Amino acid sequence: MILLKKFRLINWYAFSNVTSPVGFFTLIAGKNGNGKSVLLDAMKYAAYGDTVFNSASENRGDRTLSSYT
């Protein structure tokens, strides 16, 4: 098993250069529209290469790989 210690987003959606610490238990919290789902989509893409992003977003179909990068 791989245990992440930090996660870095560079030019991913609204994150230009952000490093986030990650531990065994990490809580992601914030107001609507702050990027919680974007962070999880980036982790999912990095781990599995999965490009099916948050289907619960307000504007379905807006979240694509090209819109993120």
N, CA, C and O atoms as a Maestro MAE file, in Angstrom:
{
 s_m_m2io_version
 :::
 2.0.0
}

f_m_ct {
 s_m_title
 :::
 protein
 m_atom[276] {
  # First column is atom index #
  i_m_mmod_type
  r_m_x_coord
  r_m_y_coord
  r_m_z_coord
  i_m_residue_number
  s_m_chain_name
  s_m_pdb_residue_name
  s_m_pdb_atom_name
  i_m_atomic_number
  :::
  1 25 0.832 -1.169 0.000 1 A "MET " " N  " 7
  2 3 0.000 0.000 0.000 1 A "MET " " CA " 6
  3 2 0.883 1.241 0.000 1 A "MET " " C  " 6
  4 15 1.911 1.291 0.675 1 A "MET " " O  " 8
  5 25 0.464 2.239 -0.768 2 A "ILE " " N  " 7
  6 3 1.182 3.506 -0.831 2 A "ILE " " CA " 6
  7 2 0.491 4.499 0.097 2 A "ILE " " C  " 6
  8 15 -0.723 4.684 0.018 2 A "ILE " " O  " 8
  9 25 1.251 5.129 0.962 3 A "LEU " " N  " 7
  10 3 0.708 6.138 1.868 3 A "LEU " " CA " 6
  11 2 1.216 7.508 1.430 3 A "LEU " " C  " 6
  12 15 2.418 7.773 1.465 3 A "LEU " " O  " 8
  13 25 0.305 8.366 1.021 4 A "LEU " " N  " 7
  14 3 0.682 9.717 0.601 4 A "LEU " " CA " 6
  15 2 1.036 10.567 1.813 4 A "LEU " " C  " 6
  16 15 0.417 10.448 2.871 4 A "LEU " " O  " 8
  17 25 2.031 11.419 1.651 5 A "LYS " " N  " 7
  18 3 2.400 12.369 2.695 5 A "LYS " " CA " 6
  19 2 1.998 13.782 2.307 5 A "LYS " " C  " 6
  20 15 1.676 14.602 3.168 5 A "LYS " " O  " 8
  21 25 2.017 14.067 1.000 6 A "LYS " " N  " 7
  22 3 1.564 15.353 0.503 6 A "LYS " " CA " 6
  23 2 1.107 15.192 -0.939 6 A "LYS " " C  " 6
  24 15 1.479 14.243 -1.630 6 A "LYS " " O  " 8
  25 25 0.301 16.134 -1.365 7 A "PHE " " N  " 7
  26 3 -0.264 16.102 -2.703 7 A "PHE " " CA " 6
  27 2 -0.092 17.482 -3.310 7 A "PHE " " C  " 6
  28 15 -0.457 18.481 -2.691 7 A "PHE " " O  " 8
  29 25 0.462 17.549 -4.521 8 A "ARG " " N  " 7
  30 3 0.764 18.843 -5.127 8 A "ARG " " CA " 6
  31 2 -0.012 19.016 -6.427 8 A "ARG " " C  " 6
  32 15 -0.018 18.136 -7.288 8 A "ARG " " O  " 8
  33 25 -0.658 20.153 -6.550 9 A "LEU " " N  " 7
  34 3 -1.398 20.492 -7.765 9 A "LEU " " CA " 6
  35 2 -0.711 21.664 -8.449 9 A "LEU " " C  " 6
  36 15 -0.516 22.721 -7.849 9 A "LEU " " O  " 8
  37 25 -0.347 21.466 -9.709 10 A "ILE " " N  " 7
  38 3 0.280 22.519 -10.499 10 A "ILE " " CA " 6
  39 2 -0.565 22.712 -11.746 10 A "ILE " " C  " 6
  40 15 -0.728 21.788 -12.543 10 A "ILE " " O  " 8
  41 25 -1.102 23.913 -11.913 11 A "ASN " " N  " 7
  42 3 -1.964 24.254 -13.056 11 A "ASN " " CA " 6
  43 2 -3.111 23.268 -13.223 11 A "ASN " " C  " 6
  44 15 -3.369 22.790 -14.327 11 A "ASN " " O  " 8
  45 25 -3.785 22.969 -12.145 12 A "TRP " " N  " 7
  46 3 -4.953 22.079 -12.175 12 A "TRP " " CA " 6
  47 2 -6.159 22.893 -11.749 12 A "TRP " " C  " 6
  48 15 -6.304 23.240 -10.576 12 A "TRP " " O  " 8
  49 25 -7.025 23.197 -12.706 13 A "TYR " " N  " 7
  50 3 -8.221 24.010 -12.496 13 A "TYR " " CA " 6
  51 2 -7.814 25.348 -11.885 13 A "TYR " " C  " 6
  52 15 -7.020 26.062 -12.497 13 A "TYR " " O  " 8
  53 25 -8.310 25.718 -10.728 14 A "ALA " " N  " 7
  54 3 -7.978 27.021 -10.150 14 A "ALA " " CA " 6
  55 2 -6.717 26.972 -9.283 14 A "ALA " " C  " 6
  56 15 -6.297 27.999 -8.750 14 A "ALA " " O  " 8
  57 25 -6.118 25.808 -9.138 15 A "PHE " " N  " 7
  58 3 -4.909 25.663 -8.323 15 A "PHE " " CA " 6
  59 2 -3.685 25.852 -9.212 15 A "PHE " " C  " 6
  60 15 -3.410 25.017 -10.073 15 A "PHE " " O  " 8
  61 25 -2.953 26.938 -9.011 16 A "SER " " N  " 7
  62 3 -1.780 27.173 -9.846 16 A "SER " " CA " 6
  63 2 -0.551 26.444 -9.308 16 A "SER " " C  " 6
  64 15 0.225 25.885 -10.084 16 A "SER " " O  " 8
  65 25 -0.368 26.446 -7.994 17 A "ASN " " N  " 7
  66 3 0.759 25.749 -7.381 17 A "ASN " " CA " 6
  67 2 0.449 25.578 -5.895 17 A "ASN " " C  " 6
  68 15 0.761 26.450 -5.083 17 A "ASN " " O  " 8
  69 25 -0.168 24.449 -5.547 18 A "VAL " " N  " 7
  70 3 -0.619 24.210 -4.174 18 A "VAL " " CA " 6
  71 2 -0.121 22.848 -3.712 18 A "VAL " " C  " 6
  72 15 -0.255 21.853 -4.424 18 A "VAL " " O  " 8
  73 25 0.452 22.813 -2.520 19 A "THR " " N  " 7
  74 3 0.856 21.552 -1.900 19 A "THR " " CA " 6
  75 2 0.021 21.356 -0.652 19 A "THR " " C  " 6
  76 15 -0.052 22.230 0.212 19 A "THR " " O  " 8
  77 25 -0.612 20.187 -0.569 20 A "SER " " N  " 7
  78 3 -1.500 19.894 0.555 20 A "SER " " CA " 6
  79 2 -0.977 18.681 1.316 20 A "SER " " C  " 6
  80 15 -0.700 17.648 0.706 20 A "SER " " O  " 8
  81 25 -0.836 18.787 2.637 21 A "PRO " " N  " 7
  82 3 -0.418 17.613 3.406 21 A "PRO " " CA " 6
  83 2 -1.536 16.587 3.458 21 A "PRO " " C  " 6
  84 15 -2.714 16.941 3.518 21 A "PRO " " O  " 8
  85 25 -1.164 15.327 3.436 22 A "VAL " " N  " 7
  86 3 -2.127 14.224 3.482 22 A "VAL " " CA " 6
  87 2 -1.621 13.228 4.511 22 A "VAL " " C  " 6
  88 15 -0.423 12.950 4.573 22 A "VAL " " O  " 8
  89 25 -2.515 12.697 5.307 23 A "GLY " " N  " 7
  90 3 -2.146 11.715 6.309 23 A "GLY " " CA " 6
  91 2 -3.052 10.506 6.247 23 A "GLY " " C  " 6
  92 15 -3.830 10.345 5.307 23 A "GLY " " O  " 8
  93 25 -2.946 9.661 7.251 24 A "PHE " " N  " 7
  94 3 -3.774 8.452 7.307 24 A "PHE " " CA " 6
  95 2 -5.250 8.820 7.335 24 A "PHE " " C  " 6
  96 15 -6.073 8.148 6.715 24 A "PHE " " O  " 8
  97 25 -5.584 9.886 8.054 25 A "PHE " " N  " 7
  98 3 -6.943 10.417 8.080 25 A "PHE " " CA " 6
  99 2 -6.858 11.900 7.759 25 A "PHE " " C  " 6
  100 15 -6.294 12.673 8.533 25 A "PHE " " O  " 8
  101 25 -7.412 12.298 6.630 26 A "THR " " N  " 7
  102 3 -7.376 13.688 6.210 26 A "THR " " CA " 6
  103 2 -8.793 14.180 5.979 26 A "THR " " C  " 6
  104 15 -9.561 13.547 5.255 26 A "THR " " O  " 8
  105 25 -9.143 15.293 6.584 27 A "LEU " " N  " 7
  106 3 -10.451 15.906 6.418 27 A "LEU " " CA " 6
  107 2 -10.338 17.045 5.421 27 A "LEU " " C  " 6
  108 15 -9.494 17.930 5.568 27 A "LEU " " O  " 8
  109 25 -11.189 17.021 4.408 28 A "ILE " " N  " 7
  110 3 -11.235 18.094 3.414 28 A "ILE " " CA " 6
  111 2 -12.545 18.829 3.628 28 A "ILE " " C  " 6
  112 15 -13.621 18.269 3.415 28 A "ILE " " O  " 8
  113 25 -12.456 20.085 4.051 29 A "ALA " " N  " 7
  114 3 -13.655 20.868 4.355 29 A "ALA " " CA " 6
  115 2 -13.517 22.265 3.782 29 A "ALA " " C  " 6
  116 15 -12.409 22.776 3.626 29 A "ALA " " O  " 8
  117 25 -14.637 22.873 3.474 30 A "GLY " " N  " 7
  118 3 -14.636 24.239 2.966 30 A "GLY " " CA " 6
  119 2 -15.996 24.603 2.429 30 A "GLY " " C  " 6
  120 15 -16.890 23.760 2.347 30 A "GLY " " O  " 8
  121 25 -16.151 25.851 2.066 31 A "LYS " " N  " 7
  122 3 -17.404 26.342 1.513 31 A "LYS " " CA " 6
  123 2 -17.601 25.787 0.099 31 A "LYS " " C  " 6
  124 15 -16.667 25.284 -0.525 31 A "LYS " " O  " 8
  125 25 -18.834 25.892 -0.382 32 A "ASN " " N  " 7
  126 3 -19.134 25.480 -1.749 32 A "ASN " " CA " 6
  127 2 -18.295 26.272 -2.735 32 A "ASN " " C  " 6
  128 15 -18.136 27.485 -2.592 32 A "ASN " " O  " 8
  129 25 -17.763 25.590 -3.731 33 A "GLY " " N  " 7
  130 3 -16.987 26.254 -4.762 33 A "GLY " " CA " 6
  131 2 -15.539 26.513 -4.411 33 A "GLY " " C  " 6
  132 15 -14.855 27.224 -5.147 33 A "GLY " " O  " 8
  133 25 -15.042 25.958 -3.303 34 A "ASN " " N  " 7
  134 3 -13.653 26.179 -2.902 34 A "ASN " " CA " 6
  135 2 -12.677 25.165 -3.466 34 A "ASN " " C  " 6
  136 15 -11.468 25.342 -3.316 34 A "ASN " " O  " 8
  137 25 -13.156 24.102 -4.112 35 A "GLY " " N  " 7
  138 3 -12.253 23.163 -4.764 35 A "GLY " " CA " 6
  139 2 -12.098 21.818 -4.093 35 A "GLY " " C  " 6
  140 15 -11.145 21.097 -4.390 35 A "GLY " " O  " 8
  141 25 -13.000 21.453 -3.196 36 A "LYS " " N  " 7
  142 3 -12.892 20.152 -2.518 36 A "LYS " " CA " 6
  143 2 -13.007 19.010 -3.526 36 A "LYS " " C  " 6
  144 15 -12.189 18.090 -3.517 36 A "LYS " " O  " 8
  145 25 -13.999 19.065 -4.378 37 A "SER " " N  " 7
  146 3 -14.194 18.007 -5.378 37 A "SER " " CA " 6
  147 2 -13.087 18.017 -6.420 37 A "SER " " C  " 6
  148 15 -12.694 16.965 -6.924 37 A "SER " " O  " 8
  149 25 -12.586 19.199 -6.743 38 A "VAL " " N  " 7
  150 3 -11.483 19.320 -7.698 38 A "VAL " " CA " 6
  151 2 -10.246 18.602 -7.151 38 A "VAL " " C  " 6
  152 15 -9.560 17.898 -7.892 38 A "VAL " " O  " 8
  153 25 -9.965 18.776 -5.872 39 A "LEU " " N  " 7
  154 3 -8.834 18.100 -5.235 39 A "LEU " " CA " 6
  155 2 -9.009 16.582 -5.286 39 A "LEU " " C  " 6
  156 15 -8.069 15.854 -5.608 39 A "LEU " " O  " 8
  157 25 -10.204 16.115 -4.972 40 A "LEU " " N  " 7
  158 3 -10.459 14.670 -5.017 40 A "LEU " " CA " 6
  159 2 -10.398 14.131 -6.442 40 A "LEU " " C  " 6
  160 15 -9.907 13.024 -6.662 40 A "LEU " " O  " 8
  161 25 -10.890 14.902 -7.415 41 A "ASP " " N  " 7
  162 3 -10.792 14.488 -8.816 41 A "ASP " " CA " 6
  163 2 -9.333 14.372 -9.246 41 A "ASP " " C  " 6
  164 15 -8.974 13.447 -9.975 41 A "ASP " " O  " 8
  165 25 -8.496 15.298 -8.804 42 A "ALA " " N  " 7
  166 3 -7.069 15.251 -9.142 42 A "ALA " " CA " 6
  167 2 -6.406 14.020 -8.542 42 A "ALA " " C  " 6
  168 15 -5.588 13.373 -9.196 42 A "ALA " " O  " 8
  169 25 -6.753 13.691 -7.302 43 A "MET " " N  " 7
  170 3 -6.196 12.494 -6.662 43 A "MET " " CA " 6
  171 2 -6.630 11.229 -7.405 43 A "MET " " C  " 6
  172 15 -5.829 10.320 -7.620 43 A "MET " " O  " 8
  173 25 -7.889 11.181 -7.788 44 A "LYS " " N  " 7
  174 3 -8.413 10.021 -8.511 44 A "LYS " " CA " 6
  175 2 -7.737 9.882 -9.876 44 A "LYS " " C  " 6
  176 15 -7.411 8.775 -10.305 44 A "LYS " " O  " 8
  177 25 -7.530 11.008 -10.548 45 A "TYR " " N  " 7
  178 3 -6.866 10.979 -11.842 45 A "TYR " " CA " 6
  179 2 -5.410 10.520 -11.703 45 A "TYR " " C  " 6
  180 15 -4.925 9.727 -12.509 45 A "TYR " " O  " 8
  181 25 -4.717 11.027 -10.670 46 A "ALA " " N  " 7
  182 3 -3.314 10.658 -10.450 46 A "ALA " " CA " 6
  183 2 -3.166 9.186 -10.083 46 A "ALA " " C  " 6
  184 15 -2.227 8.526 -10.527 46 A "ALA " " O  " 8
  185 25 -4.081 8.676 -9.281 47 A "ALA " " N  " 7
  186 3 -3.974 7.291 -8.808 47 A "ALA " " CA " 6
  187 2 -4.405 6.272 -9.860 47 A "ALA " " C  " 6
  188 15 -3.775 5.226 -10.016 47 A "ALA " " O  " 8
  189 25 -5.481 6.583 -10.578 48 A "TYR " " N  " 7
  190 3 -6.064 5.576 -11.470 48 A "TYR " " CA " 6
  191 2 -6.128 5.974 -12.935 48 A "TYR " " C  " 6
  192 15 -6.438 5.140 -13.785 48 A "TYR " " O  " 8
  193 25 -5.840 7.239 -13.246 49 A "GLY " " N  " 7
  194 3 -5.954 7.702 -14.622 49 A "GLY " " CA " 6
  195 2 -7.404 7.843 -15.061 49 A "GLY " " C  " 6
  196 15 -7.695 7.930 -16.255 49 A "GLY " " O  " 8
  197 25 -8.302 7.864 -14.101 50 A "ASP " " N  " 7
  198 3 -9.735 7.921 -14.382 50 A "ASP " " CA " 6
  199 2 -10.144 9.345 -14.743 50 A "ASP " " C  " 6
  200 15 -9.912 10.268 -13.962 50 A "ASP " " O  " 8
  201 25 -10.746 9.537 -15.905 51 A "THR " " N  " 7
  202 3 -11.138 10.875 -16.343 51 A "THR " " CA " 6
  203 2 -12.640 11.121 -16.211 51 A "THR " " C  " 6
  204 15 -13.156 12.091 -16.767 51 A "THR " " O  " 8
  205 25 -13.348 10.255 -15.479 52 A "VAL " " N  " 7
  206 3 -14.755 10.503 -15.189 52 A "VAL " " CA " 6
  207 2 -14.789 11.286 -13.890 52 A "VAL " " C  " 6
  208 15 -14.654 10.724 -12.803 52 A "VAL " " O  " 8
  209 25 -14.973 12.604 -14.021 53 A "PHE " " N  " 7
  210 3 -14.891 13.474 -12.859 53 A "PHE " " CA " 6
  211 2 -16.256 13.689 -12.233 53 A "PHE " " C  " 6
  212 15 -17.252 13.130 -12.692 53 A "PHE " " O  " 8
  213 25 -16.302 14.489 -11.197 54 A "ASN " " N  " 7
  214 3 -17.480 14.716 -10.363 54 A "ASN " " CA " 6
  215 2 -18.759 14.875 -11.178 54 A "ASN " " C  " 6
  216 15 -19.016 15.938 -11.743 54 A "ASN " " O  " 8
  217 25 -19.544 13.827 -11.234 55 A "SER " " N  " 7
  218 3 -20.789 13.866 -12.013 55 A "SER " " CA " 6
  219 2 -21.891 14.594 -11.271 55 A "SER " " C  " 6
  220 15 -22.947 14.854 -11.849 55 A "SER " " O  " 8
  221 25 -21.676 14.932 -10.004 56 A "ALA " " N  " 7
  222 3 -22.682 15.642 -9.222 56 A "ALA " " CA " 6
  223 2 -22.521 17.156 -9.326 56 A "ALA " " C  " 6
  224 15 -23.218 17.903 -8.641 56 A "ALA " " O  " 8
  225 25 -21.606 17.609 -10.178 57 A "SER " " N  " 7
  226 3 -21.385 19.046 -10.296 57 A "SER " " CA " 6
  227 2 -22.628 19.731 -10.850 57 A "SER " " C  " 6
  228 15 -23.452 19.110 -11.521 57 A "SER " " O  " 8
  229 25 -22.744 21.020 -10.557 58 A "GLU " " N  " 7
  230 3 -23.914 21.786 -10.963 58 A "GLU " " CA " 6
  231 2 -24.119 21.757 -12.470 58 A "GLU " " C  " 6
  232 15 -25.238 21.541 -12.935 58 A "GLU " " O  " 8
  233 25 -23.073 21.967 -13.227 59 A "ASN " " N  " 7
  234 3 -23.142 21.974 -14.684 59 A "ASN " " CA " 6
  235 2 -22.548 20.673 -15.208 59 A "ASN " " C  " 6
  236 15 -21.345 20.582 -15.449 59 A "ASN " " O  " 8
  237 25 -23.378 19.698 -15.375 60 A "ARG " " N  " 7
  238 3 -22.901 18.382 -15.805 60 A "ARG " " CA " 6
  239 2 -22.146 18.484 -17.124 60 A "ARG " " C  " 6
  240 15 -22.576 19.167 -18.054 60 A "ARG " " O  " 8
  241 25 -21.028 17.802 -17.186 61 A "GLY " " N  " 7
  242 3 -20.216 17.806 -18.389 61 A "GLY " " CA " 6
  243 2 -19.160 18.888 -18.414 61 A "GLY " " C  " 6
  244 15 -18.300 18.883 -19.295 61 A "GLY " " O  " 8
  245 25 -19.199 19.834 -17.455 62 A "ASP " " N  " 7
  246 3 -18.206 20.900 -17.421 62 A "ASP " " CA " 6
  247 2 -16.842 20.412 -16.963 62 A "ASP " " C  " 6
  248 15 -15.816 20.970 -17.351 62 A "ASP " " O  " 8
  249 25 -16.828 19.395 -16.160 63 A "ARG " " N  " 7
  250 3 -15.550 18.925 -15.605 63 A "ARG " " CA " 6
  251 2 -14.964 17.844 -16.498 63 A "ARG " " C  " 6
  252 15 -15.353 16.678 -16.431 63 A "ARG " " O  " 8
  253 25 -14.030 18.252 -17.325 64 A "THR " " N  " 7
  254 3 -13.327 17.332 -18.216 64 A "THR " " CA " 6
  255 2 -11.844 17.504 -17.994 64 A "THR " " C  " 6
  256 15 -11.416 18.464 -17.354 64 A "THR " " O  " 8
  257 25 -11.060 16.588 -18.514 65 A "LEU " " N  " 7
  258 3 -9.608 16.683 -18.355 65 A "LEU " " CA " 6
  259 2 -9.083 17.991 -18.945 65 A "LEU " " C  " 6
  260 15 -8.239 18.650 -18.338 65 A "LEU " " O  " 8
  261 25 -9.576 18.366 -20.115 66 A "SER " " N  " 7
  262 3 -9.096 19.609 -20.729 66 A "SER " " CA " 6
  263 2 -9.524 20.848 -19.943 66 A "SER " " C  " 6
  264 15 -8.807 21.848 -19.957 66 A "SER " " O  " 8
  265 25 -10.658 20.815 -19.265 67 A "SER " " N  " 7
  266 3 -11.060 21.982 -18.471 67 A "SER " " CA " 6
  267 2 -10.247 22.092 -17.190 67 A "SER " " C  " 6
  268 15 -10.108 23.185 -16.640 67 A "SER " " O  " 8
  269 25 -9.716 20.992 -16.715 68 A "TYR " " N  " 7
  270 3 -8.913 21.005 -15.494 68 A "TYR " " CA " 6
  271 2 -7.486 21.501 -15.745 68 A "TYR " " C  " 6
  272 15 -6.892 22.155 -14.888 68 A "TYR " " O  " 8
  273 25 -6.952 21.190 -16.902 69 A "THR " " N  " 7
  274 3 -5.540 21.501 -17.151 69 A "THR " " CA " 6
  275 2 -5.359 22.745 -17.987 69 A "THR " " C  " 6
  276 15 -4.229 23.133 -18.280 69 A "THR " " O  " 8
  :::
 }
 m_bond[275] {
  # First column is bond index #
  i_m_from
  i_m_to
  i_m_order
  :::
  1 1 2 1
  2 2 3 1
  3 3 4 2
  4 3 5 1
  5 5 6 1
  6 6 7 1
  7 7 8 2
  8 7 9 1
  9 9 10 1
  10 10 11 1
  11 11 12 2
  12 11 13 1
  13 13 14 1
  14 14 15 1
  15 15 16 2
  16 15 17 1
  17 17 18 1
  18 18 19 1
  19 19 20 2
  20 19 21 1
  21 21 22 1
  22 22 23 1
  23 23 24 2
  24 23 25 1
  25 25 26 1
  26 26 27 1
  27 27 28 2
  28 27 29 1
  29 29 30 1
  30 30 31 1
  31 31 32 2
  32 31 33 1
  33 33 34 1
  34 34 35 1
  35 35 36 2
  36 35 37 1
  37 37 38 1
  38 38 39 1
  39 39 40 2
  40 39 41 1
  41 41 42 1
  42 42 43 1
  43 43 44 2
  44 43 45 1
  45 45 46 1
  46 46 47 1
  47 47 48 2
  48 47 49 1
  49 49 50 1
  50 50 51 1
  51 51 52 2
  52 51 53 1
  53 53 54 1
  54 54 55 1
  55 55 56 2
  56 55 57 1
  57 57 58 1
  58 58 59 1
  59 59 60 2
  60 59 61 1
  61 61 62 1
  62 62 63 1
  63 63 64 2
  64 63 65 1
  65 65 66 1
  66 66 67 1
  67 67 68 2
  68 67 69 1
  69 69 70 1
  70 70 71 1
  71 71 72 2
  72 71 73 1
  73 73 74 1
  74 74 75 1
  75 75 76 2
  76 75 77 1
  77 77 78 1
  78 78 79 1
  79 79 80 2
  80 79 81 1
  81 81 82 1
  82 82 83 1
  83 83 84 2
  84 83 85 1
  85 85 86 1
  86 86 87 1
  87 87 88 2
  88 87 89 1
  89 89 90 1
  90 90 91 1
  91 91 92 2
  92 91 93 1
  93 93 94 1
  94 94 95 1
  95 95 96 2
  96 95 97 1
  97 97 98 1
  98 98 99 1
  99 99 100 2
  100 99 101 1
  101 101 102 1
  102 102 103 1
  103 103 104 2
  104 103 105 1
  105 105 106 1
  106 106 107 1
  107 107 108 2
  108 107 109 1
  109 109 110 1
  110 110 111 1
  111 111 112 2
  112 111 113 1
  113 113 114 1
  114 114 115 1
  115 115 116 2
  116 115 117 1
  117 117 118 1
  118 118 119 1
  119 119 120 2
  120 119 121 1
  121 121 122 1
  122 122 123 1
  123 123 124 2
  124 123 125 1
  125 125 126 1
  126 126 127 1
  127 127 128 2
  128 127 129 1
  129 129 130 1
  130 130 131 1
  131 131 132 2
  132 131 133 1
  133 133 134 1
  134 134 135 1
  135 135 136 2
  136 135 137 1
  137 137 138 1
  138 138 139 1
  139 139 140 2
  140 139 141 1
  141 141 142 1
  142 142 143 1
  143 143 144 2
  144 143 145 1
  145 145 146 1
  146 146 147 1
  147 147 148 2
  148 147 149 1
  149 149 150 1
  150 150 151 1
  151 151 152 2
  152 151 153 1
  153 153 154 1
  154 154 155 1
  155 155 156 2
  156 155 157 1
  157 157 158 1
  158 158 159 1
  159 159 160 2
  160 159 161 1
  161 161 162 1
  162 162 163 1
  163 163 164 2
  164 163 165 1
  165 165 166 1
  166 166 167 1
  167 167 168 2
  168 167 169 1
  169 169 170 1
  170 170 171 1
  171 171 172 2
  172 171 173 1
  173 173 174 1
  174 174 175 1
  175 175 176 2
  176 175 177 1
  177 177 178 1
  178 178 179 1
  179 179 180 2
  180 179 181 1
  181 181 182 1
  182 182 183 1
  183 183 184 2
  184 183 185 1
  185 185 186 1
  186 186 187 1
  187 187 188 2
  188 187 189 1
  189 189 190 1
  190 190 191 1
  191 191 192 2
  192 191 193 1
  193 193 194 1
  194 194 195 1
  195 195 196 2
  196 195 197 1
  197 197 198 1
  198 198 199 1
  199 199 200 2
  200 199 201 1
  201 201 202 1
  202 202 203 1
  203 203 204 2
  204 203 205 1
  205 205 206 1
  206 206 207 1
  207 207 208 2
  208 207 209 1
  209 209 210 1
  210 210 211 1
  211 211 212 2
  212 211 213 1
  213 213 214 1
  214 214 215 1
  215 215 216 2
  216 215 217 1
  217 217 218 1
  218 218 219 1
  219 219 220 2
  220 219 221 1
  221 221 222 1
  222 222 223 1
  223 223 224 2
  224 223 225 1
  225 225 226 1
  226 226 227 1
  227 227 228 2
  228 227 229 1
  229 229 230 1
  230 230 231 1
  231 231 232 2
  232 231 233 1
  233 233 234 1
  234 234 235 1
  235 235 236 2
  236 235 237 1
  237 237 238 1
  238 238 239 1
  239 239 240 2
  240 239 241 1
  241 241 242 1
  242 242 243 1
  243 243 244 2
  244 243 245 1
  245 245 246 1
  246 246 247 1
  247 247 248 2
  248 247 249 1
  249 249 250 1
  250 250 251 1
  251 251 252 2
  252 251 253 1
  253 253 254 1
  254 254 255 1
  255 255 256 2
  256 255 257 1
  257 257 258 1
  258 258 259 1
  259 259 260 2
  260 259 261 1
  261 261 262 1
  262 262 263 1
  263 263 264 2
  264 263 265 1
  265 265 266 1
  266 266 267 1
  267 267 268 2
  268 267 269 1
  269 269 270 1
  270 270 271 1
  271 271 272 2
  272 271 273 1
  273 273 274 1
  274 274 275 1
  275 275 276 2
  :::
 }
}
